[in-house]
Amino acid sequence: MRNIDTDEFERLVVAELDLLPDEMFDGLENVAFVTEDRPEDGSLDLLGLYEGTALTERGDYGFGELPDRIVLYREPHLAACDTEAELRDEIHVTLVHEIGHYYGFDDDRLHELGWA
């Protein structure tokens, strides 16, 4: 697929976030969505990452906590997709998957909810 720069990739991620159902965001608090070119190890295998503590595993969580992060990696997405339509679909799947980790859901639960 053609090279999509950082700004354009971020626009695609925001567009896909806007298309997600409202119920996915109902309990989502203190989460930053960010894009990066590649994971720290430089691989192209990881499309996204949830960094934080899932709601199901949190004890006391309050003021002063750094936000959890959901990271989408641009270069692995581009390497995995041949068209912009495929890229949009993969961004969507990655967002749903990582948001699911925030809620503590496994893949089976995501399918039950219709999120994957």
C-alpha positions in Angstrom: 0.0 0.0 0.0 1.2 3.5 -0.6 2.9 5.3 2.2 0.5 7.2 4.4 2.1 9.8 6.6 1.6 10.2 10.3 -1.0 13.0 10.0 -3.1 11.0 7.5 -2.9 7.9 9.6 -4.1 9.8 12.7 -7.0 11.2 10.7 -8.0 7.6 9.7 -7.8 6.5 13.3 -10.0 9.4 14.5 -12.5 8.7 11.7 -12.7 5.1 12.8 -13.1 6.1 16.4 -16.0 8.3 15.4 -17.7 5.3 13.8 -17.5 3.0 16.9 -20.8 2.6 18.8 -21.4 4.9 21.8 -21.6 1.9 24.2 -17.9 1.2 23.6 -17.1 4.6 25.2 -19.6 4.5 28.1 -17.1 3.4 30.7 -13.9 4.5 29.0 -12.2 7.0 31.3 -8.7 8.4 31.4 -7.5 6.8 28.2 -5.3 8.4 25.6 -5.5 7.2 22.0 -2.1 7.7 20.3 -0.4 6.6 17.1 3.3 5.7 16.7 5.3 4.5 13.7 6.4 1.2 15.2 6.6 -0.7 18.5 9.8 -0.2 20.5 11.3 -3.5 19.2 10.9 -2.2 15.7 8.8 -5.1 14.5 5.9 -5.0 12.1 4.0 -7.8 13.9 2.2 -5.7 16.5 -0.7 -3.5 15.2 -1.8 -2.0 18.5 -1.2 -2.1 22.3 -3.2 -1.4 25.4 -1.0 0.1 28.1 -2.7 0.2 31.5 -4.7 -1.8 34.0 -7.9 -3.3 32.8 -11.1 -2.3 34.7 -11.5 -5.9 35.9 -8.1 -5.7 37.6 -8.1 -2.3 39.1 -8.2 -1.7 42.8 -8.0 1.9 44.0 -7.8 4.1 41.0 -8.2 7.8 41.4 -6.9 11.3 40.9 -3.3 11.8 39.7 -3.2 8.5 37.7 -1.5 8.8 34.3 -3.9 7.9 31.5 -4.0 4.4 30.1 -2.9 4.4 26.5 -4.2 2.7 23.4 -1.5 2.8 20.8 -2.0 2.1 17.1 1.2 1.5 15.0 1.2 3.0 11.6 3.9 1.0 9.8 2.6 -2.4 10.8 -0.8 -1.4 9.7 0.5 -0.3 6.3 2.5 -3.5 5.9 -0.6 -5.6 6.6 -2.9 -3.8 4.2 -3.0 -3.5 0.4 -5.8 -0.9 0.1 -7.2 2.0 2.1 -10.4 0.0 2.7 -8.4 -2.8 4.2 -6.5 -0.3 6.3 -9.7 1.3 7.6 -11.0 -2.2 8.5 -7.8 -3.2 10.3 -7.7 0.1 12.2 -11.3 -0.6 13.3 -10.5 -4.1 14.4 -7.4 -3.0 16.3 -9.3 -0.2 18.1 -12.1 -2.6 19.1 -9.5 -5.2 20.3 -7.5 -2.7 22.4 -10.6 -1.0 23.9 -11.7 -4.6 24.8 -8.5 -5.1 26.7 -9.3 -1.9 28.7 -12.6 -3.5 29.8 -10.8 -6.8 30.5 -12.6 -8.6 27.7 -11.1 -11.6 25.9 -11.7 -12.2 22.2 -14.7 -14.5 22.9 -16.4 -11.8 25.0 -15.8 -9.2 22.2 -17.6 -11.5 19.7 -20.5 -12.0 22.1 -20.9 -8.2 22.3 -20.6 -7.9 18.5 -17.4 -5.8 18.8 -15.2 -8.1 16.8 
